Amino acid sequence: MSLSPNHGPRRDGARPEVIVLHYTAMTTCEAARLRLCDPVAEVSAHWLISESGETIALVDEDRRAWHAGAGLWQGREDVNSRSIGIELANDGASPFPEPQMRALEDLLREIMTRWQIGPQGVIAHSDMAPERKTDPGPRFDWRRLARQGLSVWPAPAAPADFEASLLAFGYAPSPRLLEAFRLRFRPWATGPLDDTDRALAAGLDAGARAT
């Protein structure tokens, strides 16, 4: 039984293919839990993980939680119907504590096994909605997840067309494509698009084609 009332059936027979990671951008985990369970707010997620590593199930995974909102991934809309959403209790500026990261890793392993989702299917909210969202933000350690096979990290390849490489990976065209890419793969980089961006993007494309 879901704790949050904010959910519905997955549309058109969709099943989870993607796991979307968020931060709550609220001051406490309890405040986030109350909002995610508030029918007036009309937002939810399947899971909420506290700073201490408590893992709270909010919506049954076979249901469509309302976490992703408008956006595109791999050329398809209605990401909610084909995703599982995980909210990390974090104010948007603080590091993610070790107990929380360990709990996330354990949960990802379970979900990925349960739904046969590969590392490429673990994405940021900012990946699928770059014009609206920045979570889980520059402090989130994507490389750590990739080392455990829980996400991807590109090996640089020969620099190629940046946008074409990212579209092949799953991103949608956006004026903030570089910003979204750097949030995840070069979080402290500044300045215009450069060959390091192009090489990493090409590595993502190559990795996607190899899977």
N, C-alpha and C positions, 0 to 999 in steps of 0.2 A: 504494500500500500504506500503510495507516494505521500511524503510529508507536505509537499507544495501542491496547491490546487492548480498551479499554472502550467498546464500541459494538455496535450490532445493526441489524437492518433497520428502516426507517421503517414504522410500522404503518398498516394499512388504506389503503395506496397514497398516503399523505401525501407532500407535497413541501415544501421550505422556503418559508414565507410570511413568516417573522419572523426577525430577527437580534437575539439577546439579548447585551447587553454586561455583562461581569462584571469585577471585580478579583479577583486571586488571594488577597489577604490573607496573603501569605507574604513572608519576608524577602528572597528572591532569586528570579529567574526560573528558575534551574536547579532550585531546590527545588520550585517549582511544576510544572516540566516532569516531574520524577521522580514527583511525586504523581499528575499527570494521566495518566501512563503505567503506574501501579502497578495491577495487576489486583486487589490486595487492597483498594485504596481505592474501586474501583468508581465513579470520577468521571472525566470527560474533557471535552474541548471540541474543536471543529473546528480552532480556531486559538489560538495563544498569541503575544502580542506583548511583547517585552522592552522595558525602559526605553530602550534604545539604538535601538529600531526594528526589531530582528530579528523577522521574521515566520515563525513555526514552524507548519507544518501537522501536526496530530496525528491527525485523523480525516477520512477522505474525506467530502466534503460530501453525497454521496448516501446516507450512513449516518446512523443515529440515535446521536449522541453523548449522553453522560449528564451534562449540564451544568445543566439548568433545575430539575429536581426537581419536587416537588409545587407546583401553582399553576394559575392560570387566566388566559387572555387571550382577549378577544373571546368569552367564554362557553364556551370549550373547554378541556378538560384535555389531558394529554399534549403539553405544549408541545415536548418534545424531538423528537417525530415530525415537527413542522412548523416547526422552527427550525434556525438555525445559531448556534452559540455561539462567542463570541470572548472569551478571557480576556486581560486586561491585567495585566502584572506590576506590582503595586502593593501596598503594605502596608496600604492602607485609610485612611491618614492623610496621605500625601504627595501633592503635586501630580503631575499626569501630564506627563512631560517632552515637549518639543516634538518630538523625533524619534519618540517613540512615537505621538503624536497624528497626525503626518503619515503614518506607516505605517498607522495605523488608517483614516485617510481614504482612502488608496489601496486598502486591502483592501475597505472598504465599497463603494467604487465598483465594484470587480470583482464582488463577490458580488451586489450589487443588480442589476447588468446581467445577470449569469449566470442569476439566478433570477427576474428581473422583480419585484423587491421594491421598493415605493415607500418614501418617507421615513417614512411613518406606521408602517411595519413594523420600524423600528429602535427597540428598547425597552431599558429597564434591567431587570436581574434583579429589582430591587425593584418594578418595575411589575407583574410577573406573580406575585410572591410577597411581598407587602408585610408579611405577618406573620412572615416568616422572614428576609428578606434586605434589605440596605441598599445593595448594590453596583450600579453603580460609585461611588455616594456623592456627597456634596455638592461635592467638588472637581472633579468631571468637568464639562467644558465642553460642555453640550448645545447651547447657543446657537451655538457655533462650528460644530458639525456642521450645524445647521439653515441657517446662512447659505450652505452649500454644497449644499443639497438632500439631505443625508445623514441627516436626521432632521427633526423638526418643532419649531416654537416658536410658541406661540399669540399672536395679536394679541388684546388684550382686547376682549371683546364686552359687551353689556348683561348685568349679573350675573343669573344664573339659578340653578336648583336645582343645587347643587354635585355631589351624588352622581349625579343623573341625567345631568349633562354628562359625568362621568367614565366612567360605565357605557356611554354611547353611544360613547365613544372607544375603550374596550377593557378598562378596569379591571373587576375583580370587586368585589362588596360586601365591605367589610372594616372592622373597627374602626380600622385604621391607614391608611385611605384618604387622609386629609389629610396624614399623615406621608409617605406614598409620593409623593403629588403634589408636596409641597414639596421633597422630596429632589431631584426632577428640575427643577422649574420655579421654585421660590422657596427655594433651599437654605439661606438664612440667615434666613428668616422665623420668627417665634415668635408665641406667643399663639394664641387661638382662631381658628376659621374667620372670614374677613372678606370684604368685597366685592372686594378684589383677587384673592383665591383664586377667588371665584365668577366674576369677569370673565374670568380666564385660563382657567378650566375651560370656560366657555361658548365661548371662542375655540377651544379644542381641539375641542369638539363641532361647532362651525360648520365648522372646517377638515376634520374627518372627513366631514361630510356633503357637502362640496364636491368630495371626491376620488372 
